[in-house]
C-alpha cells in the first residue's frame, strides 16, 4: 500500500491497517477512538435511564459532486472523486425536534488530490 495513503488513513480516518498471519489486511479502529465511543454510549444510556429531557443533537456532513440538468434526465455531469470542487452541507438536528434553526452551513470547497475536504 502507498505510504501516503496509509498515513492518511491512520491520521485522518483514525483507523489502523493491520495484517493477519495469512497476509490479509484489514482496517481496525484505533483503541482510543473505540474507548471514546464506549464512554459516549454509556453516558447516553445513563442519561436516558435518568429520564434526562435534554434533546440529543446529531451532526452530519454531506457532499455532492453531481450536477443534475433537470428532473427528466437520468444522468448528471459527474466530477471525478478527488477532483474539482464539492458542495458541502453541514447540519444539526434530532428526531424529536427536527433541524436546529441557524445550524445549516452550505459552502463550495476547492479540494485537490493532496488536500482532504475535511480540512476546509
TIBA-662134 format. One line per 5 residues: their letters; for each residue x, y, z negated of N, C-alpha, C. Coordinates in Angstrom, 2 decimals. Each point is the difference from the previous one (the first is absolute). Example, Ala and Ser with C-alpha at 12.3 -4.5 7.8 and 13.67 -1.06 7.14 Angstrom:
BEGIN
AS = 13.19 -5.69 -7.80 -0.89 1.19 0.00 0.90 1.20 0.00; -0.35 1.05 0.72 0.82 1.19 -0.06 -0.77 1.09 -0.73
This chain:
BEGIN
XXXXX = 0.85 -1.18 0.00 -0.85 1.18 0.00 0.89 1.23 0.00; -0.42 1.02 0.73 0.72 1.26 0.09 0.14 0.61 -1.40; 1.21 0.38 -0.42 0.20 0.56 -1.35 -0.83 1.25 -0.27; -0.22 0.84 1.03 -0.80 1.22 -0.23 -1.45 -0.34 -0.28; -0.54 -1.04 0.66 -1.38 -0.43 -0.26 -0.10 -0.59 -1.40
XXXXX = 1.00 -0.79 -0.38 0.01 -0.60 -1.35 0.04 1.08 -1.07; 0.80 1.05 0.23 0.08 1.10 -0.96 -1.33 0.74 -0.09; -0.64 0.27 1.15 -1.30 0.66 0.01 -1.03 -0.81 -0.77; -0.04 -1.31 0.23 -0.96 -0.84 -0.69 0.23 0.01 -1.50; 1.27 -0.05 -0.42 0.28 -0.09 -1.43 -0.18 1.33 -0.72
XXXXX = 0.18 1.13 0.69 -0.12 1.28 -0.68 -1.37 0.64 0.18; -0.55 -0.07 1.20 -1.27 0.67 0.27 -1.20 -0.86 -0.37; 0.01 -1.26 0.36 -1.15 -0.87 -0.19 0.06 -0.69 -1.36; 1.12 0.10 -0.67 0.19 -0.57 -1.33 -0.13 -1.52 0.00; 0.55 -0.61 1.05 0.00 -1.46 0.11 1.43 -0.50 0.13
XXXXX = 0.20 -1.26 -0.34 1.29 -0.64 0.17 -0.11 -1.06 1.09; 1.03 -0.11 0.82 0.05 -1.07 0.98 0.76 -1.14 -0.64; -0.68 -1.11 -0.24 0.59 -1.14 -0.70 0.14 -1.17 0.95; 0.89 -0.91 -0.35 0.20 -1.19 0.80 -0.29 -1.26 -0.79; -0.46 -1.02 0.70 -0.25 -1.31 -0.61 1.20 -0.91 0.27
XXXXX = -0.01 -1.17 -0.61 1.06 -0.97 0.24 0.02 -0.50 1.44; -1.14 0.01 0.66 -0.06 -0.49 1.38 0.17 1.14 1.02; 0.57 1.12 -0.43 0.34 1.15 0.83 -1.19 0.79 0.51; -1.20 -0.25 -0.53 -1.13 0.86 0.33 0.12 1.28 -0.82; -0.56 1.08 0.51 0.04 1.27 -0.72 -1.42 0.45 -0.27
XXXXX = -0.19 0.73 -1.11 -1.31 0.52 -0.34 0.18 1.30 -0.78; -1.05 0.81 -0.02 0.02 1.25 -0.75 -0.59 -0.24 -1.37; 0.64 0.56 -1.02 -0.47 -0.15 -1.36 -0.01 1.37 -0.67; -1.05 0.29 -0.73 -0.13 1.28 -0.68 1.07 0.12 -1.09; 0.53 1.20 -0.17 0.99 0.22 -1.05 -0.63 -0.19 -1.37
XXXXX = 0.80 -0.45 -0.97 -0.50 -0.32 -1.34 -0.63 1.20 -0.70; 0.62 1.17 0.09 -0.54 1.15 -0.71 -1.32 0.47 0.61; -0.19 -0.19 1.31 -1.28 0.33 0.62 -1.07 -0.96 -0.48; 0.34 -1.28 -0.08 -0.94 -1.00 -0.51 -0.39 0.33 -1.44; 0.98 0.38 -0.83 -0.28 0.33 -1.41 -0.89 1.24 -0.10
XXXXX = 0.23 1.00 0.84 -0.85 1.19 -0.02 -1.43 -0.33 0.41; -0.17 -0.90 0.98 -1.33 -0.40 0.44 -0.74 -0.74 -1.12; 0.70 -0.90 -0.70 -0.61 -0.73 -1.12 -0.41 0.96 -1.11; 0.87 0.96 -0.31 -0.31 0.99 -1.05 -1.23 0.82 0.39; -0.06 0.44 1.25 -1.15 0.78 0.48 -1.29 -0.81 -0.12
XXXXX = 0.03 -1.25 0.46 -1.21 -0.83 -0.04 -0.44 -0.28 -1.42; 0.94 -0.23 -0.90 -0.36 -0.22 -1.42 -0.62 1.26 -0.60; 0.56 1.16 0.31 -0.57 1.26 -0.49 -1.40 0.20 0.54; -0.20 -0.28 1.27 -1.32 0.14 0.62 -1.02 -0.93 -0.64; 0.38 -1.25 -0.25 -0.90 -0.96 -0.65 -0.35 0.48 -1.41
XXXXX = 0.99 0.49 -0.75 -0.26 0.50 -1.36 -0.93 1.20 0.01; 0.18 0.91 0.95 -0.88 1.16 0.09 -1.43 -0.42 0.32; -0.16 -0.98 0.87 -1.34 -0.48 0.34 -0.65 -0.72 -1.18; 0.79 -0.73 -0.79 -0.54 -0.68 -1.19 -0.47 1.01 -1.04; 0.67 1.14 -0.08 -0.34 1.04 -0.97 -1.10 0.92 0.51
XXXXX = -0.60 -0.34 1.14 -1.07 0.81 0.62 0.44 1.43 0.27; 1.21 0.18 0.45 0.50 1.33 0.36 -0.82 0.50 1.19; -0.50 1.21 -0.10 -0.89 0.54 1.04 0.73 0.80 1.07; 1.30 0.18 -0.15 0.75 0.74 1.02 0.04 -0.80 1.30; -0.20 0.66 1.14 0.03 -0.74 1.27 1.42 -0.39 0.38
XXXXX = 0.13 -1.12 0.66 1.29 -0.43 0.56 0.06 0.55 1.42; 0.99 0.82 0.26 0.16 0.64 1.30 1.11 -0.71 0.76; -0.29 -0.38 1.23 0.98 -0.67 0.85 0.49 0.96 1.07; 1.28 -0.11 0.34 0.62 0.80 1.05 0.32 -0.90 1.18; -0.10 0.54 1.21 0.38 -0.78 1.17 0.50 0.92 1.10
XXXXX = 0.85 -0.55 0.83 0.55 0.71 1.14 -0.28 -0.84 1.24; -0.46 0.64 1.04 -0.21 -0.68 1.28 0.66 0.83 1.09; 0.43 -0.65 1.04 0.59 0.72 1.11 -0.48 -0.61 1.31; 0.00 0.82 1.04 -0.47 -0.47 1.29 0.93 0.40 1.11; 0.09 -0.86 1.01 0.81 0.30 1.18 -0.80 -0.15 1.28
XXXXX = -1.31 -0.17 -0.11 -0.85 -0.12 1.18 -0.75 1.30 0.25; -0.23 0.31 1.27 -0.83 1.14 0.38 -1.10 -0.56 0.89; -1.25 0.20 -0.39 -1.12 -0.54 0.76 -0.55 1.07 0.94; -0.27 -0.36 1.25 -0.54 0.94 0.98 -1.46 0.34 -0.29; -0.83 -1.05 -0.10 -1.42 0.21 -0.27 -0.57 -1.28 -0.60
XXXXX = -1.26 0.01 -0.37 -0.59 -1.15 -0.68 -0.22 -1.19 0.93; 0.04 0.18 1.31 -0.23 -1.09 0.94 1.29 -0.69 0.44; 1.13 0.64 -0.22 1.28 -0.57 0.41 0.44 -1.03 -1.04; 0.34 -1.19 0.43 0.37 -1.05 -0.95 1.47 0.05 -0.38; 0.81 0.77 0.71 1.41 0.07 -0.32 0.44 1.45 -0.12
XXXXX = 0.97 0.23 -0.87 0.53 1.35 -0.19 1.43 0.07 0.48; 0.60 1.17 -0.14 1.40 0.17 0.31 0.78 -0.41 -1.23; 0.87 -0.96 0.14 0.73 -0.49 -1.16 1.38 0.63 -0.07; 0.35 0.50 -1.18 1.34 0.48 -0.27 0.75 -1.18 -0.62; 1.15 -0.41 0.54 0.71 -1.14 -0.56 0.34 0.22 -1.48
XXXXX = -0.05 -1.06 -0.79 0.30 0.09 -1.43 1.41 0.56 -0.18; 0.13 0.97 -0.91 1.29 0.60 -0.28 0.38 1.11 0.96; -0.84 0.30 0.96 0.31 1.04 0.99 -1.03 1.11 -0.09; 0.46 1.23 0.12 -0.91 1.13 0.07 -0.65 0.34 -1.33; -1.07 0.79 0.10 -0.65 0.48 -1.22 -1.16 -0.90 -0.40
XXXXX = -0.36 0.09 -1.27 -1.14 -0.74 -0.53 -0.91 0.98 -0.71; -1.27 -0.30 -0.02 -0.96 0.75 -0.79 -0.13 -0.71 -1.34; 0.36 0.69 -1.08 -0.03 -0.58 -1.35 -1.25 0.49 -0.72; -0.70 -0.91 -0.67 -1.20 0.33 -0.76 0.19 -0.55 -1.41; -0.01 0.88 -0.99 0.12 -0.39 -1.41 -1.28 0.41 -0.72
XXXXX = -0.54 -0.88 -0.85 -1.24 0.33 -0.70 -0.06 -0.75 -1.32; -0.84 0.47 -0.91 -0.20 -0.63 -1.31 -1.48 -0.14 -0.25; -0.39 -1.09 -0.67 -1.42 -0.19 -0.29 -0.24 -1.24 -0.83; -1.27 -0.21 -0.34 -0.40 -1.18 -0.76 -1.32 -0.52 0.55; -0.32 -1.25 -0.34 -1.25 -0.60 0.48 -1.21 0.63 -0.67
XXXXX = 0.17 0.51 -1.23 -1.14 0.59 -0.73 -0.30 1.43 0.40; 1.05 0.78 0.24 -0.18 1.44 0.20 0.32 0.47 1.41; 0.47 -0.89 0.86 0.35 0.40 1.36 1.36 0.69 0.04; 0.21 0.77 1.06 1.27 0.69 0.15 0.10 1.18 -0.96; 1.22 0.28 -0.46 0.26 1.13 -0.88 0.03 1.26 0.85
XXXXX = -0.85 1.01 -0.33 -0.01 1.23 0.80 1.37 0.68 0.00; 0.43 0.43 1.15 1.26 0.73 0.12 1.25 -0.88 0.00; -0.16 -1.32 0.02 1.18 -0.87 -0.06 0.47 -0.46 1.38; -0.74 0.33 1.05 0.36 -0.46 1.35 1.19 0.79 0.52; 0.94 -0.72 0.58 1.17 0.61 0.63 0.18 -0.67 1.36
XXXXX = -0.09 0.79 1.06 0.17 -0.51 1.36 1.08 0.84 0.67; 1.00 -0.68 0.57 1.05 0.74 0.69 0.64 -0.90 1.05; 0.67 0.65 0.95 0.73 -0.73 1.04 1.46 0.00 -0.40; 0.58 -1.18 -0.06 1.42 -0.07 -0.36 0.81 -0.44 1.22; 1.16 0.55 0.10 0.94 -0.39 1.05 0.96 -0.99 -0.62
XXXXX = 0.09 -1.17 0.57 0.86 -1.03 -0.56 0.84 -0.60 1.11; 1.26 -0.23 -0.31 0.86 -0.67 0.97 0.26 -1.43 -0.49; 0.76 -0.74 0.75 0.29 -1.38 -0.39 0.77 -0.08 -1.31; 0.79 1.03 -0.32 0.84 -0.05 -1.19 -0.68 0.57 -1.23; -1.16 0.62 0.16 -0.68 0.63 -1.14 -1.32 -0.70 -0.25
XXXXX = -0.23 -0.39 -1.24 -1.25 -0.64 -0.37 -1.06 1.08 -0.20; -1.22 -0.24 0.45 -1.04 1.02 -0.10 -0.41 0.27 -1.44; 0.32 -0.88 -0.95 -0.32 0.26 -1.40 0.82 1.15 -0.57; 1.10 0.37 0.65 0.81 1.12 -0.48 -0.58 1.34 0.40; -1.00 0.02 0.86 -0.58 1.26 0.49 -0.75 0.72 -1.09
